[in-house]
């Protein structure tokens, strides 16, 4: 496969959860717009996504904007629901039912909430990848991200190092969002040091979240790719070097985990190699004691092809 046969997205680092989710979002948008695009990753120290066959960047950006508009009109991000998704059990059922009936525009619903999965106050317990809390409301923030992003911002964030130029909404999936005071020159909560973000990558990542469904269990909401507790958990994601369709990507995301040093884990490593995986990444999910805001810790490689 030559360079003219593929489109390399150098702006989306696969070792950062935000970059990974954003890459998934490019495929989500293109597939929903009827384009049969495959996705894989370079096997570089910092992996980047590759689309095949080659696809114009403007075409990708238009597809993202079209899908974003459809999602804004769909039930998953409907303006009429609670902006923080604090729904009662019966409301959860209705929300998920509307999502199933809306096709692709409602697919995000099952990646945010699970039926009969509630917290101690009998309100919906969301996905482990739901990092907003307090005054941050996921639905209203996601609507702003999808509604205000421009095609130029999408192209910029897919192809260039992120500039962190915008003070728009962020869902906190970038590893740089974990801004501990002890490691910062300035207090990141001060108004003169506002959080900055990359609107194109954020919008793509919202679409990419639709590849991570969640499920109800006696232990609470289970999210594909996540493990551990609510306050301290883990997110794992695969990187692969063989072009994969949207359905194949879904299968890969559902099968990976962080292998332990056991015979079964060694067998799993053999499966990973046979599936075309080059490495499996992991980041800690941690939530603040004040407010419960979520962030990703630094990524690390937990499995790598020899």
C-alpha positions in Angstrom: 0.0 0.0 0.0 1.6 3.3 -1.1 1.2 6.7 0.3 -1.1 7.7 -2.6 -3.5 4.9 -1.6 -4.0 6.1 2.0 -4.7 9.3 4.0 -2.4 9.7 7.1 -3.8 11.8 9.9 -0.7 13.2 11.6 -2.6 15.3 14.0 -4.3 12.5 15.9 -1.9 10.7 18.3 -3.0 7.1 19.0 -1.3 7.1 22.4 -3.7 9.7 23.7 -7.3 8.7 24.5 -8.6 11.9 22.8 -6.6 11.3 19.7 -7.7 7.6 19.6 -11.4 8.5 20.1 -11.1 11.2 17.4 -9.6 8.7 14.9 -12.6 6.4 15.6 -14.8 9.4 15.0 -13.4 10.0 11.5 -14.4 6.4 10.6 -17.8 6.8 12.3 -18.6 9.9 10.2 -17.4 8.4 6.9 -19.3 5.1 7.4 -22.5 6.9 8.4 -22.2 8.9 5.2 -21.9 5.7 3.1 -18.2 5.6 2.5 -16.4 2.2 3.0 -13.3 3.5 4.7 -10.9 1.3 6.7 -8.8 2.4 9.6 -5.4 1.3 10.9 -2.4 2.8 12.7 1.2 3.5 11.9 3.7 1.4 13.9 5.7 4.4 15.0 6.7 5.5 18.5 3.7 7.9 18.3 1.1 6.0 16.2 -1.2 7.9 13.9 -4.3 6.8 12.1 -4.4 5.9 8.5 -7.6 5.8 6.3 -7.8 3.6 3.2 -8.5 4.1 0.4 -7.3 7.6 0.3 -9.9 10.2 1.3 -9.8 14.0 0.9 -9.6 15.9 4.2 -12.4 18.2 3.1 -14.5 15.1 2.5 -13.8 13.9 6.0 -14.7 17.3 7.5 -17.9 17.5 5.5 -18.9 14.0 6.7 -18.2 15.0 10.3 -20.3 18.1 10.1 -23.2 16.2 8.4 -23.2 13.5 11.1 -22.9 16.1 13.9 -25.9 17.9 12.5 -27.9 14.6 12.4 -26.9 13.8 16.0 -28.0 17.2 17.2 -31.4 16.4 15.8 -31.4 12.9 17.3 -32.5 11.7 20.7 -29.2 11.0 22.4 -28.3 14.7 22.7 -31.9 16.0 22.7 -32.2 19.5 24.3 -35.3 18.4 26.2 -33.5 15.8 28.4 -31.6 16.6 31.6 -28.3 18.1 30.4 -26.4 16.0 33.0 -28.4 12.9 32.1 -29.7 12.6 35.7 -32.6 10.4 34.6 -35.0 8.2 36.6 -35.2 4.5 35.7 -38.3 4.9 33.6 -36.8 7.9 31.8 -33.7 5.8 31.1 -35.8 3.2 29.4 -37.5 5.8 27.3 -34.2 7.5 26.4 -32.6 4.2 25.3 -35.8 3.2 23.4 -35.7 6.4 21.4 -32.0 5.9 20.7 -32.6 2.4 19.3 -35.4 3.7 17.1 -33.4 6.5 15.6 -30.7 4.4 14.0 -27.2 5.9 13.8 -28.2 9.3 15.1 -29.3 7.7 18.4 -26.4 5.3 18.7 -24.7 7.5 21.3 -27.5 6.9 23.8 -26.4 3.3 24.6 -22.8 4.5 25.1 -23.9 7.0 27.8 -26.4 5.1 29.9 -27.5 1.5 30.6 -31.0 0.3 31.5 -31.6 -0.2 35.2 -28.1 1.0 36.1 -28.6 3.7 38.7 -26.6 5.3 41.6 -27.6 5.5 45.2 -30.0 8.3 44.5 -31.8 6.2 41.9 -30.5 8.4 39.1 -28.8 7.1 36.0 -25.2 6.0 36.5 -23.4 7.0 33.3 -20.5 5.5 31.3 -17.1 5.4 32.8 -16.0 7.7 30.0 -18.5 10.4 31.3 -16.0 12.8 32.9 -18.2 15.9 33.4 -19.6 16.8 36.9 -20.9 19.7 38.9 -21.7 22.7 36.6 -20.4 20.8 33.6 -23.4 19.1 31.8 -22.5 16.5 29.2 -25.4 17.0 26.9 -25.2 20.7 26.6 -21.4 20.6 26.3 -21.5 17.9 23.6 -24.1 20.0 21.7 -21.9 23.0 21.8 -18.9 21.0 20.6 -20.7 19.4 17.7 -22.7 22.6 16.8 -19.9 25.1 16.8 -17.0 23.1 15.2 -16.0 24.2 11.8 -14.6 22.2 8.9 -11.3 24.1 9.1 -10.9 23.2 12.8 -11.6 19.5 12.0 -9.0 19.5 9.2 -6.4 21.3 11.4 -6.7 18.9 14.3 -6.5 15.9 12.0 -3.4 17.0 10.3 -1.3 19.3 12.5 0.0 19.2 16.1 -2.7 20.5 18.4 -2.4 24.2 19.2 -4.8 24.4 22.2 -6.0 27.8 20.9 -9.7 27.5 21.9 -11.5 28.1 25.2 -14.5 26.2 24.0 -16.0 23.2 25.8 -14.0 20.1 26.5 -15.1 16.7 27.7 -11.7 16.1 29.4 -10.5 13.1 27.4 -7.1 14.6 26.6 -4.3 13.4 28.9 -3.1 17.0 29.3 -6.4 17.7 31.1 -5.0 16.0 34.2 -3.5 19.2 35.5 -2.3 18.6 39.0 -1.4 21.7 40.9 1.8 20.1 42.1 3.0 19.8 38.5 1.8 23.2 37.3 3.6 26.5 37.4 0.2 28.2 37.7 -3.0 27.2 39.5 -5.1 25.8 36.6 -8.3 26.9 38.3 -7.5 30.6 38.1 -9.5 32.6 35.5 -6.3 34.0 34.0 -5.1 30.4 33.3 -8.2 28.9 31.5 -8.3 25.5 30.1 -7.7 25.5 26.3 -8.7 22.8 23.9 -8.8 21.7 20.3 -12.4 21.9 18.9 -11.9 19.6 15.9 -10.5 16.8 18.0 -13.2 17.2 20.6 -16.0 16.9 18.0 -14.4 13.9 16.4 -14.0 12.2 19.8 -17.7 12.7 20.6 -18.5 10.7 17.5 -15.9 8.1 18.4 -17.5 7.6 21.8 -20.3 5.8 20.0 -17.9 2.8 19.6 -18.0 2.3 23.4 -21.3 0.9 24.6 -22.1 0.4 28.3 -24.1 -2.2 30.1 -25.9 -2.8 33.4 -24.5 -5.2 36.0 -24.9 -5.9 39.7 -21.7 -3.9 40.3 -23.0 -0.9 38.4 -22.5 0.4 34.9 -19.9 -1.5 32.9 -18.3 0.3 30.0 -16.5 -1.5 27.2 -12.7 -1.0 27.5 -12.9 0.1 31.1 -12.3 -1.7 34.4 -11.9 -0.9 38.1 -13.9 1.4 40.3 -15.6 4.7 39.6 -13.1 6.9 41.4 -10.0 4.9 40.1 -10.4 2.8 37.0 -8.6 1.9 33.8 -9.2 2.4 30.1 -7.5 0.2 27.6 -7.5 0.6 23.8 -5.8 -1.3 20.9 -3.7 -0.1 18.0 -3.6 -2.2 14.9 -1.6 -2.2 11.7 -4.0 -4.0 9.4 -6.8 -1.9 7.7 -10.1 -2.7 9.4 -13.7 -1.9 8.5 -16.0 -0.3 10.9 -17.4 -3.6 12.0 -14.0 -5.1 12.5 -13.0 -2.2 14.6 -16.0 -2.7 16.8 -14.9 -6.3 17.3 -11.3 -5.3 18.2 -12.5 -2.8 20.7 -14.7 -5.4 22.4 -11.9 -8.0 22.8 -8.9 -6.2 24.2 -7.8 -6.1 27.8 -4.6 -5.6 29.8 -3.1 -9.1 30.0 -1.7 -10.3 33.2 1.3 -12.7 33.5 -0.6 -15.9 33.1 -0.9 -18.7 30.6 -4.3 -17.4 29.4 -2.7 -13.9 29.0 0.1 -15.4 26.8 -2.6 -17.0 24.7 -4.4 -13.7 24.4 -1.1 -12.1 23.2 -1.1 -14.7 20.4 -4.6 -13.7 19.5 -3.6 -10.1 19.5 -0.8 -10.8 17.0 -3.1 -12.8 14.8 -5.6 -9.9 14.7 -3.0 -7.5 13.5 -2.6 -5.6 16.8 0.7 -3.8 17.4 0.2 -2.7 20.9 -2.4 -2.2 23.7 -2.5 1.1 25.6 -3.8 1.9 29.0 -4.6 5.1 31.0 -5.8 5.4 34.5 -9.2 7.0 35.0 -9.3 9.2 38.0 -11.9 11.5 39.4 -11.4 14.4 41.7 -12.4 14.2 45.3 -14.1 17.6 44.9 -16.8 17.4 42.3 -15.9 14.1 40.8 -14.5 15.4 37.5 -12.8 12.7 35.5 -9.4 12.8 33.7 -7.1 10.3 32.1 -3.7 9.7 33.5 -0.5 9.3 31.4 -0.8 6.4 28.9 1.4 3.4 29.0 1.9 0.3 26.8 0.6 -2.9 28.5 1.2 -5.2 25.5 3.4 -4.9 22.4 4.0 -7.1 19.4 7.6 -8.4 19.4 
